[in-house]
């Protein structure tokens, strides 16, 4: 039985579409906390990379500050996933924010060695999947029915928005203040997030039970054919979808687009993703979104076939934008996934999903970069259309085979 202390979420009277989500007081607190912690993370990534480069002059160590944001996800998602169900969710979220604030505070201290700076960055990345999984599981408690799907959509849209404007804002901030001062802003952002979650959300007990405490909970999830198939679908498309993004710099250079063209190319998919999810969530009922899930994900990588022609910047941007639009499939996929997972393992499942997603995207970027050592970037991007679509169709067949209603 889920606990919901906000009666405004009780039914359709709360509003339609995204209005119904924002009518829930607890979600407003979670959403505001997400905005704060996300901006804190973005500022930390930029400020730390600038700080490390100024201290060392090493491009390798500078690149490591970004790479360490991906590397720990697989380890943390495997070893720490059970935390999301073992302790009360509000406590987990608040402690995660406080630990991130403490890490950022350690970065602010003058004289902190480079190895310690990178280590603190690694710890923050280890915390991230636990926080993300716990928050996703909590949304299912806070938001009933279809509002859960829309709430998850809003969280994703904010993350995409950070890609569009966050790094630009962070870069401007570093013109005004030195890196350590910017990192102090990160400390404040995480503390603000922790305060919002502590005061703005209800206390719920740990999901508990032997399944939540058992180290074999992840194995139980992976032995479930339905959960396993849905996890594969959550991961396989993102593995291929990052290929053109990973090769954005060499591709835009090869067509003479320059730095402004690179910015447009990188922004196109996030803009399409936000627009696709916004339109689907605001104007389509749940049944229509569910019906569109399979066709949208099945054709999501096909626009990349245009890269076989080594298109000019406008056409390349259009291909990226169109692929972004198809991301509306995630609304239906979210509902399928939360329905398939046992409630006692929901936090673990969401943590595993999040950690796997970040890990697989990092792996996809690495594979794309390795392939581009042997063939032209536009050929690698076009290859994602063919190979990716085949893989998605294979996984979709498994998903449909595990559902009684054929979806």
Buried (B, 14 or more C-beta within 10 A) or exposed (E): EEEBEBEBBEEEEBBEBBEBBBBBBBBBBBBBBBBBBBBBBBBBBBBBBBBBBEBEEEEEBBEBBEBBBBBBBBBBBBBBBBBBBBBBBBBBBBBBBBBBBBBBBBBBEEEBEBEEBBBBBBBBBBBBBBBBBBBBBBBBBBBBBBBBBBBBBBBBBBBBBBBBEBBEBBEEBBEEEEBBEBBBBBBEBBBBBBBBBBEBBBEBEBBEBEBBBBEEBBEBBEEBEBBBBBBBBBBBBBBBBBBBBBBBBBBBBEBEBEEEBBBBBBBBBBBBBBBBBBEBBEEBEBEEBBBBBBEBBBBBBBBBBBBBEBBEBEBBBBBBBBBBBBBBBBBBBBBBBBEBBBBBBBBBBBBBBBBBBBBBBBBBBBBBBEBBEEEBBBBBBBBBBBBBBEBBEEBBEBBEEBBEEEB
